Amino acid sequence: MEQFLWVEEYRPRDIESCVLPKTLKTSLQSFVDKETLPNLILSGGPGVGKTTAAKAMLEQIGATYMFINGSEESGIDVLRTKIKNFASTVSLEGGKKYLILDEADYLNPQSTQPALRGFIEEFHKNCGFILTCNYKNRIIPALQSRCSVIDFVIPKSEKNKLATQFFNRSIQILNENEIKFNEKVVAELINTYFPDWRKVLNELQRYSVAGEIDAGILVNLGDKNIKDLMGMMKNKEFTNVRKWVVDSLDNDSDKLFRAVYDNLYEYVDPSSIPHVVVALGEYQFKAAFVADLEINMMACLTEIMGGAKFK
């Protein structure tokens, strides 16, 4: 029997089912109620529900749509082929169709993003555009001015409420799949990755293979993440390292600096440890002043990749 990813199998199909702040759900539902969506930029951290919300809105209004991941297909050729071919034709079902461009902040701001702006203007009668991004400041102003920008921000006052909602949903999924679990472990997992719901579900499914979610997984969580990072750095996989940083940063770079530091002796050759320590100290200090934490972290890891020997 084919096994589906839980993040897809249990993806909410309407806005009401999404785990989102009340005011945000109200705003998104208002678009659905009008049965037509403006061009949108959905901005927020990884796994908070941007793509899920985009798909849910379009499925609720019964619109035809195409999905493209901007981090995987970021070249100008994508626009000239996939996007143009889709956006230039009329929907067979009638009405407007839509393009979801996921992780649009990965698109080249000098070439691809300006071309996308041109397509939004040229094909506005046939096609609407929904862009998702982790950092809206990486979307050029010309695109932002042609879209309604929606920030996926979770107020502190709603954190506990939303975490409880997702805890209950996680328990339901585990029960449906007949997985034994420790409620405290599930709660700790959610607390560790909050508000990255995608990461929580992926981790639950990964550890559920053994048929039980117990305290043993908590010991492995941090170690596995760092092991993955060190392996990618050793092989100089810049793109994968960047994706790791985006998924792990969550606006708290101090934790990442500390995690790398705590694992140096296991993964880095002793002769390179002084170099790595100096780099970590320098970029951790800079993190308090820089405007873009991801770039700062990537600069640090790139310097380490270029100058350190790994075991």
N, C-alpha and C positions, 0 to 999 in steps of 0.2 A: 504493500500500500504506500502510495506517495505521501511523503511528509511535507507539510507546508510550514513556512516560517510563521510563527505565531503573530509577528507584527503585521503580517498581511492577512492571515486567517481571521484575526480578531480586530482588524482595523475598523473603527466606527464608520458607519455609512451615512450618518447625518450629524449635523452640528450639535444637536442636543446630547448625543452620546459621547461627544469628545470631552476629555478631561482638560478643561480650560477655565480660566477666570470668568466669572459671570458677565462682566462688562464686555469682555472680548467675544464671548458667545453671542451676546445680544447684537453686537455690531455685525458679526458674520451672518447671523440669522436674518438680519434686516436685508442683506443682499439677496439671500435665498427667497425671502418673501416677495421681493420685486421680480423674481424669476429671470433676472438678468444681472450679470456681474460686471462691474467696471474693471479696467485693468488694475491689477493689484500687485503690490510688493509686500510679501509676508516676511517679516524680519524677526529673528530670534535665535537662541542657541540651538545646538543639535538635539533632535529627539523631543522637542517640546510640542510637536503636533502641527507644524506648518503645512507639510505635505498632506497629512491626513485631513486637515481642515479644507484644503484646496480641493481634494478629491471628493470629500463629503458634500461640499457645496454644489459641485458640478453634477454629482450623482442625484442629489435632491431635485435639481431643476431639469434633470434628464438630458443634459448637454453631451454632445460628442466632444471628446478631448484626447489630446496626445500628451505623453509625458516624456520629457528629456532631462537627463541628469547632466547639468552643466559642468560638473567636475570630471565626468568621463568623456563628454563630447563637447569640448569647449572651443574648438576651432571655428574659423570663419566658414569653412566648408559645410559645417552642420547647418548654418543659417541658409546657405545657398541651395541646399538640397532638402533636408527633412523639413525644416521650418517653413521655407518658402512654398514647397509642394503642398504642405498641409494647410497653411494659412490662406493660400490663394484660391482654394476651392470652396464651394458651398457645401454645407452639411446636407447629407441625404435625408436626414430627419427633419430638415427645416430649422430655421432659427440659427442663432450664432453658435459657433463651436469655439473651443478654447485650447490654448496651449499652456501646459504647466512646465515651466523651466526651473527645475530644482537646482539649488546651489548656484544661482546666477552670479554670485559674487566671484565665482571662479572664471567667468568669462573675461577675455582680454578687454580692458577699458579703453584701449587705443583703437581697436579694430572691430571686435565682435560686438561689444555693447553699442557702439554707434550704429552698426549695421542693423542690430535688433530694433533700435529706435526707429529706423527707417521703415522696417517691416510693420511695426505697430501703427505707424501713420498710414502706410500704403494699404494695409488689409483690415483696417478697423471695422469695415462694414461686415466682413465675413467672420472675423476671428478676434476673440479677446485673449489677453495674456495675463497669466498669473506667475509671478517670479517669487521664488523663495530664496532667502539668503541668511547667512549667519551674521554678516556685518553689512548693514545698509550703507555705510560710508564708502563701501567699495563699489556701489552702484553709481554710475555717473549721473550728475544732476539732470541731464537731458532725459534720462529714463525715469528718474524719480518724479519729475514734473509731469509725466504722462501717465502716472499711476497713483492710486490711493495707497499710501504706506500704512500698513497695520503692524504695530509692534506686539510681539508675543512676549509680554512681560508678566511675571507672576508676582503680584503684591505680597509682601510678607504676611499681611493679614489673612491671605487665602492659602498660604503654603500648607498648613496642617489639613485644611479641608480637602485640598486637591490630592495630597499624599494619601489621605484616608480613602478617597474615591478610587485611586489607583491600587491601593492595597486590596480593597474589596474586589476589584476587577481581577487582580492577579490571583487571588484566592479562588475565584470562580473558574478561571482558566486552568489552574492546577487541579481542581476537583474534576472538571470536565475531562481532563486527560489522565485521571486516576493516578496523580503523582502525590506521594506522601510528602509532607512538608512541616517545617517548624515555623510557626507564625512569626516568632521573634526574628528569625533569619530573613524571612521575606521582608519584614519591616525594615531591617537593617540594610538590606539590599536597596530598597527604595530610597532610604535616607542617604545612602552612599552616592547614588547616581541622580538624585532629584535635581532638576525636573526632566531628566532625559528618560522618558518613558520607553523609547525604543531600546535603549541600552538595558533597561531592567528586564524587558521581555526577552531580549536576546540571551541575556545571562541566565534567566530562569529556564528557558528552553534548553540551553546548552548543558546546564547541570542536571536537568530533568532526565537526561538519557539514562542515568543510573537508577531512575525510578524514585528518587528521594531528594528533597532539598533540605539539607541539614547544616549544622554549624561548620562543617568542614569546608564549605565553599567560601566562607568569609576569610579564611586563612589564605585562600588561593587568589582572591580577586585582585589585590594590589600587585602580587608577585607576577601573575600572568600578564597584566597590562605592561609592566616594566620589561618583562622578558620579551614581549612582542616589540616594544620600542627599541630595545637594545639590538635585537636581531635585525630590524630594519636599518638602524644606524650603521651596524657592522657592514651590511650589504649596500650601504649608501642609497637606499630607496627613498629619495627625497619626497616624491609625491605621497608615498604611504606614510612617511613620517609626518608630513603636513596634515594628512587626514587624521592621524592619531592625535595630533595636537588639537585640532578643531574639536574632535570628539571628547577630549579629556580636559581641555583648559577650563571651561565653565567659569571664566572670570576669576579664577583663583590659581594664579601661576605659582604661588609659593609652595603649594602642595606638590606640584610637578618638579620644581627645582629640588625639593627635599627628597622626593621619591628617587630621582636619578642619583642624588648624592648618597643616599642610604644603600644603593645597590652597586656602587662603583667597583668594589673589590671582587664581586662575583662575575662581572661582565667585561671589565676594562683591564688591560695589561698594566701591571704595577708601574711601569715606566711612564705611562701616560696619565696616571692619576693626578699628579700636580697640575698638569695642563688643564684637565677637566675641572678640577676644583676651582682654579682661578677663573675659568670661563663662567662657571655656575655663579660664583660670587659676584662677578662683574655684571652679568645680565640680570641677576636677581635684584641688585641695587637699582639698575636702570628701570626695572619693572614698575617701580613706584612713580616714575615720571613720564613714561612713554604713553602715547595715545593709542597704540595698537599692541595689545599684549601678545597676540598671535605672532606678529612679525618679530617681536623681541624674543619670544621663545624659539622661533624657527632660526633666528640669527645665532642664538646660543647653540642649538643642536647642530646647525650646519658647521659652525666652527669646531665643535667636538668631532663631528663626522670626518672633517677634513684633516684634523691634527692628531687624533687619538688612535691607538692600536687596541683592538678588541680581542678578547680570548676566543 
